[in-house]
Amino acid sequence: MKAFRSALCVLLCVLMIVSIAGCEGGKAGEQVIPAASAQQKDGTAAAKTDGEADQTAKGNAVLTYKPGTYTGSAKGHNGLVTVETVFSETAIVSVKVTESSETAGVGDAANEKIPQRIVENQSLAVDAVSGASLASKAIIEAVQDCVKQAGADPAVLLVKQEKKGGGVQNMAYDVVVVGAGASGTAAALAAADAGSSVLLLEKTSVPAGAGTMAGGMFTTGSKLQQAANLPDCSQWLYDQYMETSNYKANSRLVREVISKSGSTVDWLMENGAKFTLIDPGVGGQPVHKGDPKAFVGYVDGGSAAIGALHKSIEKKGGKILFDTKGESLIIDKGAVIGVNATQTDGTKLVISAKSVVLATGGYAANAEMMKQYLGDKAPLGSIASATGDGINMAWKAGAAELGTDVGQFFFLNGTEKGQAMKHASDIWTVGSYPFLWVNNNGERFTNEEVIFEYAAAGNALYEQPGGAAWSVFDQGTVDQIKQKGFVSIADIYGTWKNDPQAFKEFNEPVNTVALNKFQETPYDLTPFLEEGIAAGAVVKGETFGELGEKAGMSKTVFESTAKRYAQMANAGKDSDFYKDPKYLSKLDKGPYYAVNIMTRTLTTLGGVKVNQNIQAVDNNEKVIPGLWVAGSDAGGMYSSSYVMFEGGTLGFAYISGRMAGENAARYAATVQ
């Protein structure tokens, strides 16, 4: 179960919702830029060297330092980030990251780019690496600490400098793709394969998007499955999509996507992405044990996979521009003929194109759109760059709206108080087991085995007041876990004790050997509970009534709920929601604990109506010439919920992107 994976992975997901654009942080690394030789990308001189530095405080004072090497630290995404900064009397000579617990992946760029920017600009007022904002902030704050140690005022270096750049550049390509996540990357690669000139735009500084965080994708008929002599499961996948959508999904689109799933996995692997065949349920959802083997997991993680695909695009002649935001479509007589974009230095790009693919990842980080379409209780999504850019561009071009009400609610999160805890990962761990769940009114609302199906658990939590609930257990449960481990509550991974499975999700290992070891090892929840009580993320009561009162529930309602639950546990039968009796707790040893949990939004799953060819269409099903919309920007694959099997979103992202790129290139070849 995901809750068991490393604390790095857990904290990554928990904190991302609040503040990042994709997977934050990176492995410890360094970037040493001697002040004497640093240069800007445009070839202009970088920061002045010793004796030449003229950085000023409010335009006048020359900043001086006590020469030497200093070490500073600051809290990053997953823990402390430590930097080593070398000063001359008048300049920051070099900066390097010497220690970091940040998650490997896209955030590696922060370790490279932020030190470089600080030295080149002789300033701390540098732009964060978009897609690694918390890691960037930690490095900057750690260098501030070094500046103080060197006897200077870091406030001087925090004065924002005027950006260079500006002007307008004109470009022309056959196919322009906006968004370099999984779907946009696939679109650009497919168009390049078809012989089109391709430009891929990405507003973040590094490969980002949900595809960098995902664990894998659905498929049928891939070479991996053929080698294992697995039967085709197209009908099963089709039924899953249609039944989950209550037959509101576009069946023609669903059919086309599934039919290309196997060849898409093969194609991605040919272009550098690495996948491995994984048993259903290994990702921590035991309800999927016995499903058709239709999931392939990332071997090296999503960041590595998409990075490899970007290299393939460039080898085939495609061009990728990071730090470049698609702003609007260029339209002529109803047809899309290009894109207007802006780079971080202010340069405006006017890009003519024969066809355009929009793949910007949905709108889950757009607070206004989230409130409008999903309500106040839906938390912002995990990818902070996903602000609905492509959706709004397509709507302005006349495309119809479809799927704006589909949020990918998933698993669970701690509340804001819990997210900041040192032991925040234990919120996931506790929440991953079918203890008693009650809402903020003190009412039980589901069979808690729902946690074994992450999408269902997210939906169930979302429907409660505030999108939140409490996971309740007693001291007897704490003692049991301390003596026997979590496996005594539920055995999630025992199936694979003699058949180890491994892949990467959130760029962190999912390994059944390690997971089995964790669930079988005695675990003391006391430090977590004590910290949680102090932080307000956990409440403790000597009686049911006291617990309910401290949690802000109706004391009498919760007391009645808990007593009834305990009675059913003693009787060995859940007469209310039919939970397996082995998961019923008698709640017969106080004190009692309640951990505050809430739904988590991974992303949104729609916005622009598309046909089975991934073309944007208007309200009359008429195509918008020259426009394709893929991945989470595209509507029609879902109804009101994510599908209840593994790899649905990433599968649709890669496959729809590939289809869009192929069709956009084919169309471009007909345009004079």
C-alpha positions in Angstrom: 0.0 0.0 0.0 1.2 3.5 -0.8 1.0 4.4 2.8 3.9 2.0 3.5 6.3 3.5 1.0 9.1 5.7 2.1 8.3 8.8 4.1 9.8 10.8 1.2 7.1 9.5 -1.1 4.4 10.1 1.4 5.4 13.6 2.2 5.8 14.3 -1.5 2.1 13.6 -2.1 0.8 15.2 1.1 2.6 18.5 0.6 2.2 18.7 -3.2 -1.4 19.5 -2.9 -0.7 22.8 -1.2 2.3 24.2 -3.0 4.1 22.5 -5.9 3.9 22.1 -9.6 4.6 18.4 -9.9 7.0 16.3 -8.1 9.2 18.5 -5.9 12.9 18.2 -5.0 15.7 16.0 -6.2 18.5 13.9 -5.0 21.5 15.5 -3.4 23.7 17.1 -6.1 25.8 20.1 -6.7 26.3 22.9 -9.2 29.5 24.9 -8.8 29.6 28.0 -11.0 32.8 30.0 -10.6 31.9 33.6 -10.7 34.8 34.3 -13.1 33.3 32.1 -15.8 29.6 32.0 -15.4 27.6 33.1 -18.4 23.9 33.5 -19.2 22.3 31.2 -21.8 22.1 34.1 -24.2 25.8 34.6 -24.1 25.8 37.8 -22.1 28.2 38.3 -19.2 27.1 36.8 -15.9 27.8 38.1 -12.4 30.8 40.3 -12.0 33.9 38.6 -10.5 35.9 39.5 -7.4 36.5 43.2 -7.3 33.8 43.9 -10.0 30.6 43.0 -8.1 28.3 45.9 -7.9 25.2 44.4 -6.3 23.5 47.1 -4.4 21.0 47.6 -1.6 18.2 49.7 -2.8 20.5 50.9 -5.7 23.4 52.2 -3.7 25.3 50.2 -1.1 28.0 47.8 -2.2 27.6 44.4 -0.5 30.8 42.9 1.0 31.4 39.5 2.6 33.8 37.9 4.9 35.6 35.6 2.5 35.4 31.9 3.1 33.2 28.8 2.8 30.0 28.5 4.8 27.3 25.8 5.2 23.6 26.6 5.6 20.4 24.5 5.8 16.7 25.0 5.3 13.6 22.8 5.3 12.8 21.5 1.9 10.0 19.3 0.7 11.0 16.1 2.6 13.6 17.4 5.0 16.6 19.6 5.4 18.5 20.8 2.4 22.2 21.8 3.0 24.3 24.0 0.8 27.9 25.1 0.8 28.5 28.6 -0.3 31.9 30.1 -1.1 32.4 33.9 -0.9 35.1 36.3 -1.9 35.1 39.8 -0.4 32.7 41.1 -3.1 30.9 38.1 -4.7 29.2 34.8 -4.2 31.8 32.5 -5.9 30.0 29.2 -5.9 27.0 27.4 -4.4 26.5 23.7 -4.2 23.9 21.4 -2.7 25.7 19.0 -0.4 22.8 17.2 1.1 19.2 16.8 0.2 16.4 14.3 1.1 14.2 15.6 -1.7 12.6 13.0 -4.0 14.6 12.2 -7.1 13.1 13.3 -10.3 12.1 16.6 -11.7 13.4 18.5 -8.6 17.0 17.6 -9.5 16.8 20.7 -11.6 16.5 22.8 -8.5 19.9 21.5 -7.3 21.3 22.5 -10.7 19.5 25.7 -11.6 19.1 27.6 -8.4 22.8 27.6 -7.5 23.6 28.6 -11.1 21.0 31.5 -11.0 22.3 32.8 -7.6 25.9 32.9 -8.8 25.1 34.3 -12.3 22.9 37.1 -10.9 24.7 37.6 -7.6 21.2 37.7 -6.2 18.8 35.6 -4.1 15.8 37.1 -5.8 15.9 34.5 -8.5 13.0 32.6 -10.0 12.2 29.3 -8.4 12.5 26.3 -10.7 8.9 25.8 -11.8 8.0 22.3 -10.9 10.3 22.3 -7.9 9.2 25.3 -6.0 9.7 24.0 -2.4 13.2 22.6 -3.2 14.1 25.9 -4.8 12.9 27.9 -1.8 14.9 25.7 0.5 18.2 26.2 -1.4 17.6 30.0 -1.5 16.9 30.1 2.3 20.0 28.0 3.0 22.1 30.4 1.0 20.5 33.3 3.0 21.9 31.5 6.1 25.3 31.5 4.5 25.1 35.1 3.6 24.4 36.0 7.2 27.3 33.9 8.4 29.5 35.8 5.9 28.5 39.1 7.6 26.2 40.5 5.0 22.5 41.3 4.9 20.6 38.8 2.8 17.7 41.3 2.4 19.9 43.2 0.0 20.1 40.2 -2.2 16.4 39.6 -2.0 15.6 42.8 -3.9 14.0 41.8 -7.1 16.0 42.6 -10.2 14.6 43.8 -13.5 14.3 40.8 -15.9 16.2 40.8 -19.1 14.7 39.7 -22.4 11.5 40.9 -24.0 10.7 41.5 -27.6 8.8 39.3 -30.0 10.0 36.2 -31.9 8.2 34.6 -34.8 8.4 30.9 -35.4 6.7 28.4 -37.7 6.2 24.6 -37.2 4.0 21.9 -38.6 2.8 20.8 -35.1 2.9 22.8 -31.8 2.2 20.9 -28.6 1.4 22.9 -25.4 2.3 21.0 -22.3 5.2 18.5 -21.9 3.7 16.0 -19.5 2.8 12.5 -20.5 0.1 13.4 -23.0 2.0 16.3 -24.6 5.2 14.4 -24.7 3.5 11.5 -26.5 1.9 13.9 -28.9 5.2 15.6 -29.8 7.0 12.3 -30.2 4.2 10.8 -32.5 4.2 14.0 -34.6 8.0 13.8 -34.9 7.8 10.1 -35.9 5.4 11.1 -38.6 8.0 13.5 -40.1 6.4 16.8 -38.9 8.5 19.7 -37.6 7.5 19.8 -33.9 7.7 22.4 -31.1 6.8 21.3 -27.6 6.1 24.1 -25.1 6.3 23.7 -21.3 5.7 26.5 -18.8 7.6 24.8 -16.0 11.4 24.6 -15.9 11.5 20.8 -15.9 9.5 17.8 -17.0 6.4 18.0 -14.8 2.8 16.9 -14.8 1.0 13.9 -13.3 2.9 11.5 -15.6 6.1 12.2 -13.6 4.3 11.1 -10.4 2.3 8.1 -11.7 3.1 4.5 -11.1 2.1 3.0 -14.5 -0.5 2.6 -17.2 -3.1 0.2 -18.3 -2.5 -1.8 -21.4 -3.5 -5.0 -23.3 -1.7 -6.8 -26.1 1.7 -5.3 -25.3 4.8 -7.3 -26.0 5.3 -7.6 -22.3 1.9 -9.3 -22.0 2.4 -11.4 -25.1 5.7 -12.7 -23.7 3.8 -13.8 -20.6 1.1 -15.5 -22.7 -1.6 -13.3 -21.3 -5.0 -13.2 -23.0 -6.4 -10.0 -24.5 -8.4 -8.1 -22.0 -9.9 -5.3 -24.2 -13.4 -6.2 -23.3 -12.7 -6.1 -19.6 -11.1 -2.7 -19.9 -14.0 -1.4 -22.0 -16.5 -2.7 -19.5 -14.6 -1.0 -16.6 -14.7 2.4 -18.4 -18.3 2.1 -19.4 -19.7 0.8 -16.2 -17.8 3.3 -14.0 -19.2 6.1 -16.2 -22.7 4.6 -16.0 -22.3 4.4 -19.8 -21.9 8.2 -20.2 -18.4 7.9 -21.5 -17.8 8.3 -25.3 -17.8 4.6 -26.2 -16.1 5.2 -29.6 -13.3 7.1 -27.8 -13.0 4.4 -25.1 -12.7 1.7 -27.8 -10.1 3.5 -29.8 -7.9 4.3 -26.7 -8.0 0.7 -25.6 -7.2 -0.6 -29.0 -4.0 1.3 -29.1 -2.9 0.6 -25.6 -0.6 -2.3 -26.3 1.2 -0.8 -29.2 1.6 2.5 -27.2 3.5 0.7 -24.4 5.7 -1.0 -27.0 6.3 2.4 -28.7 7.1 4.2 -25.5 9.6 1.5 -24.6 11.2 1.7 -28.0 11.7 5.4 -27.3 13.4 5.1 -23.9 10.7 4.7 -21.3 11.0 1.6 -19.2 8.0 -0.5 -18.0 7.5 -3.8 -16.3 4.5 -6.0 -16.0 3.0 -5.9 -12.5 0.4 -8.0 -10.8 -3.0 -6.3 -10.0 -3.1 -5.1 -6.4 0.7 -4.6 -5.9 0.1 -0.9 -5.7 -1.7 -1.4 -2.3 -5.3 -2.1 -3.5 -6.0 -5.7 -2.7 -9.5 -5.6 -4.2 -7.7 -5.8 -7.6 -6.1 -9.2 -6.8 -7.4 -11.5 -9.5 -8.1 -8.8 -12.1 -6.7 -9.3 -15.6 -3.0 -8.5 -15.7 -3.4 -5.2 -17.5 -1.0 -2.9 -15.6 2.6 -2.0 -16.5 4.7 0.0 -13.9 7.5 2.4 -14.4 10.9 0.8 -13.8 12.8 4.0 -13.2 9.9 6.4 -12.3 7.9 8.8 -14.3 10.5 11.6 -14.4 13.1 9.4 -15.9 10.6 8.0 -18.4 9.4 11.3 -19.6 13.0 12.7 -19.7 14.0 9.8 -21.9 11.1 10.5 -24.2 12.1 14.1 -24.5 15.6 13.0 -25.6 13.9 10.9 -28.3 11.9 13.8 -29.5 15.0 16.0 -29.8 16.9 13.2 -31.6 14.1 13.1 -34.2 14.3 16.8 -34.8 11.7 18.1 -32.4 12.4 21.2 -30.3 11.4 21.6 -26.6 11.1 25.0 -24.9 10.8 25.0 -21.1 9.8 28.1 -19.1 7.5 28.9 -22.0 3.8 29.3 -21.4 1.2 28.9 -24.1 -1.1 31.9 -23.7 -3.6 31.8 -26.5 -4.5 30.2 -29.8 -4.2 32.0 -33.1 -7.4 31.5 -35.1 -8.2 32.3 -38.7 -11.7 31.8 -40.0 -12.5 29.3 -37.3 -9.3 27.2 -37.8 -6.5 27.1 -35.3 -3.3 28.2 -37.0 -0.9 28.8 -34.2 -0.1 29.7 -30.6 1.0 32.8 -28.8 3.4 32.1 -25.9 5.5 33.9 -23.3 8.8 33.0 -21.9 9.9 33.7 -18.3 12.2 36.5 -19.4 9.2 38.3 -21.0 9.9 37.3 -24.6 6.8 36.9 -26.7 6.6 34.0 -29.2 4.2 34.1 -32.1 4.2 30.6 -33.4 2.4 29.7 -36.6 1.4 26.1 -36.9 -0.6 23.8 -39.2 -2.0 22.0 -36.2 -2.0 22.4 -32.4 -2.3 19.9 -29.6 -3.3 21.1 -26.1 -2.1 18.9 -23.2 -1.8 21.1 -20.1 -3.0 18.7 -17.4 -6.4 19.9 -16.4 -7.4 22.7 -14.0 -6.9 21.2 -10.5 -4.5 23.9 -9.4 -6.9 26.7 -10.4 -8.8 27.6 -7.2 -11.5 29.6 -9.0 -12.3 26.7 -11.5 -12.1 24.1 -8.7 -14.6 26.0 -6.7 -16.9 26.6 -9.7 -16.9 23.0 -10.9 -16.1 20.8 -7.9 -17.1 23.0 -4.9 -15.5 24.4 -1.8 -14.5 21.1 -0.2 -12.4 19.8 -3.1 -8.7 20.5 -2.3 -6.4 21.8 -5.0 -4.6 19.1 -7.0 -1.1 17.7 -6.9 0.3 19.6 -9.9 0.4 23.3 -9.3 1.1 24.1 -12.9 -2.2 22.5 -14.0 -4.3 25.7 -14.0 -6.6 25.1 -16.9 -4.6 26.9 -19.5 -5.3 24.5 -22.4 -9.0 24.1 -21.4 -9.6 27.8 -21.5 -7.7 28.3 -24.8 -9.8 25.6 -26.4 -13.1 27.0 -25.1 -12.1 30.4 -26.5 -11.6 28.7 -29.9 -15.2 27.4 -29.8 -14.7 24.0 -28.3 -17.5 22.5 -26.2 -17.3 21.9 -22.5 -17.3 18.3 -21.2 -16.0 16.6 -18.1 -15.4 19.7 -15.9 -17.2 17.9 -13.1 -14.7 15.0 -12.9 -12.2 15.2 -10.2 -9.7 12.4 -9.6 -10.3 12.0 -5.9 -7.9 9.5 -4.5 -6.9 7.7 -1.4 -6.5 10.3 1.5 -4.5 13.1 2.9 -3.9 14.6 6.3 -5.5 17.9 7.1 -3.3 21.0 7.0 -2.2 20.5 10.6 -1.2 16.9 9.8 0.7 17.8 6.7 3.2 19.8 8.6 4.0 17.0 11.1 7.3 15.2 11.3 5.3 11.9 11.4 2.9 12.9 8.6 3.5 9.6 6.9 1.8 7.8 9.7 -1.5 9.6 8.8 -1.3 7.7 5.5 -0.4 4.5 7.3 -3.2 4.6 9.8 -5.7 5.8 7.1 -4.8 2.9 4.9 -6.5 0.4 7.2 -10.2 -0.2 7.7 -10.6 1.2 11.1 -13.9 2.9 12.0 -14.5 6.0 9.9 -16.9 8.7 11.0 -17.5 12.1 9.5 -17.4 15.5 11.2 -20.9 14.9 12.5 -19.8 11.7 14.3 -21.7 9.5 11.8 -20.3 6.3 10.2 -20.8 6.6 6.4 -19.2 3.6 4.6 -17.8 0.1 4.8 -14.2 1.1 5.6 -12.8 -1.6 3.3 -13.3 1.1 0.7 -9.7 2.1 1.5 -8.6 -0.9 -0.4 -9.8 0.9 -3.6 -8.2 4.3 -3.6 -10.5 6.0 -6.1 -13.6 4.8 -4.2 -12.1 5.9 -0.9 -11.4 9.4 -2.3 -15.0 9.6 -3.6 -16.4 8.5 -0.2 -14.4 11.1 1.7 -15.3 13.8 -0.8 -19.0 13.3 -0.2 -18.7 14.0 3.6 -19.0 17.4 5.2 -15.8 19.3 4.4 -14.5 16.3 2.4 -13.0 15.0 5.7 -13.4 12.2 8.3 -11.9 10.7 11.3 -10.2 7.3 11.5 -10.9 5.9 15.0 -9.2 3.2 17.0 -8.4 2.3 20.6 -5.3 1.7 22.7 -5.8 -2.0 22.2 -5.1 -1.5 18.5 -2.0 0.6 19.2 -0.7 -2.1 21.5 -1.5 -4.8 18.9 0.4 -3.0 16.1 3.3 -2.4 18.5 3.5 -6.1 19.2 2.7 -7.7 15.9 2.9 -5.0 13.2 0.2 -3.7 10.8 -0.1 -7.1 9.2 -2.2 -8.1 12.3 -4.8 -5.6 11.1 -4.7 -6.6 7.4 -2.3 -8.5 5.2 -1.9 -6.4 2.1 1.2 -7.8 0.5 1.5 -11.4 1.7 0.4 -12.7 -1.7 3.8 -11.7 -3.1 6.1 -13.1 -0.4 7.3 -15.8 -2.8 6.8 -13.7 -6.0 8.4 -10.3 -5.4 7.1 -7.4 -7.5 8.6 -3.9 -7.9 8.1 -0.7 -9.8 8.3 3.0 -9.0 5.5 5.5 -8.1 6.1 9.1 -7.2 9.6 8.2 -8.4 10.0 6.1 -5.3 10.3 2.3 -5.1 7.2 0.1 -4.6 8.8 -3.2 -3.6 6.8 -6.0 -2.1 9.8 -7.3 -0.3 10.2 -4.0 1.6 6.4 -3.6 2.0 6.0 -7.1 3.5 8.9 -6.4 5.9 7.3 -3.2 7.0 3.8 -4.6 7.6 5.3 -7.6 9.6 7.5 -5.4 11.8 6.2 -4.3 15.1 5.5 -0.5 14.9 5.1 2.0 17.7 2.5 4.7 16.8 3.1 6.5 20.1 5.5 9.2 18.8 3.0 10.0 15.9 0.0 10.1 18.3 1.8 12.4 20.7 2.9 14.8 18.0 -0.5 14.6 16.3 -2.3 15.5 19.5 0.0 18.5 20.0 -0.5 19.6 16.4 -4.3 19.1 16.5 -4.3 16.4 13.8 -5.1 13.7 16.3 -7.5 13.7 19.3 -7.5 11.5 22.3 -10.3 10.7 24.7 -10.7 8.5 27.7 -14.3 7.8 26.7 -16.2 7.9 23.4 -18.0 11.0 24.5 -14.8 12.8 25.3 -13.2 11.8 22.0 -16.2 13.0 20.0 -16.3 16.3 21.9 -12.6 17.0 21.4 -12.9 16.2 17.7 -15.7 18.8 17.3 -18.4 16.2 16.5 -21.7 15.8 18.2 -20.8 14.1 21.4 -24.0 12.1 21.6 -24.0 11.1 17.9 -20.4 9.8 18.0 -20.9 8.1 21.3 -23.9 6.3 19.8 -22.0 5.4 16.6 -19.0 4.0 18.5 -21.1 2.0 20.8 -23.0 0.4 18.0 -19.8 -0.3 16.1 -18.4 -2.0 19.1 -21.5 -4.1 19.6 -21.4 -5.3 16.0 -17.8 -6.2 16.4 -18.6 -8.3 19.5 -21.4 -9.9 17.5 -19.1 -10.6 14.6 -21.4 -9.0 12.0 -21.6 -5.5 10.5 -25.3 -5.0 10.0 -24.9 -1.5 8.7 -22.3 -1.5 5.9 -21.4 -5.2 5.7 -17.7 -5.0 6.5 -15.8 -8.3 6.7 -16.0 -9.2 10.4 -12.2 -9.7 10.6 -11.8 -5.9 10.2 -14.2 -5.0 13.0 -12.5 -3.7 16.1 -14.2 -4.1 19.5 -13.0 -0.7 20.8 -12.8 -2.2 24.3 -9.6 -0.7 25.6 -9.3 3.0 26.1 -8.0 5.6 25.6 -9.4 6.2 22.2 -7.8 8.0 19.2 -9.2 9.8 16.1 -6.9 10.8 13.2 -8.2 13.5 10.9 -8.2 12.5 7.2 -9.5 14.0 4.0 -9.9 13.3 0.3 -7.0 14.1 -2.0 -7.3 15.5 -5.5 -4.7 14.2 -7.9 -6.0 16.1 -10.9 -9.2 16.8 -12.9 -10.2 14.6 -15.8 -11.9 16.7 -18.4 -12.9 20.0 -19.8 -12.9 20.0 -23.6 -15.1 17.8 -25.6 -13.2 15.6 -28.1 -14.2 12.9 -30.6 -12.6 9.5 -31.0 -9.8 11.1 -33.0 -8.9 13.4 -30.0 -10.1 16.4 -32.1 -11.8 19.2 -30.2 -15.4 19.6 -31.2 -18.1 22.2 -30.7 -21.5 21.8 -29.2 -22.7 20.4 -32.6 -20.0 17.8 -32.7 -18.3 19.8 -35.5 -14.5 19.7 -35.3 -12.4 22.7 -34.6 -10.0 22.6 -37.6 -6.4 22.3 -36.5 -7.0 21.6 -32.8 -6.5 18.4 -30.8 -6.9 18.1 -27.0 -5.3 15.2 -25.0 -4.9 13.9 -21.5 -6.5 15.6 -18.5 -7.7 18.5 -20.7 -9.9 16.1 -22.8 -13.5 15.2 -21.8 -15.3 12.1 -22.8 -13.4 9.2 -21.2 -15.1 9.5 -17.8 -18.4 10.5 -16.2 -18.2 11.6 -12.6 -15.4 9.4 -11.3 -12.0 8.0 -12.0 -12.1 4.4 -13.1 -11.8 1.6 -10.5 -8.7 -0.1 -11.9 -5.0 0.7 -11.9 -3.3 2.9 -14.5 -6.3 4.5 -16.1 -5.2 8.1 -16.1 -1.7 7.6 -17.3 -2.8 5.1 -19.9 -5.3 7.6 -21.3 -2.6 10.4 -21.2 0.0 8.5 -23.2 -2.5 6.9 -25.6 -4.6 10.0 -26.3 -1.4 12.1 -26.7 0.0 9.6 -29.2 -3.3 9.6 -31.2 -3.4 13.4 -31.1 0.1 13.7 -32.4 -0.4 11.2 -35.2 -3.6 12.8 -36.3 -2.3 16.4 -36.0 0.7 15.4 -38.2 -1.5 13.8 -40.7 -3.7 16.9 -40.9 -0.6 19.2 -41.1 0.6 17.3 -44.2 -2.6 18.4 -46.0 -2.3 22.1 -45.1 -0.5 24.3 -47.6 
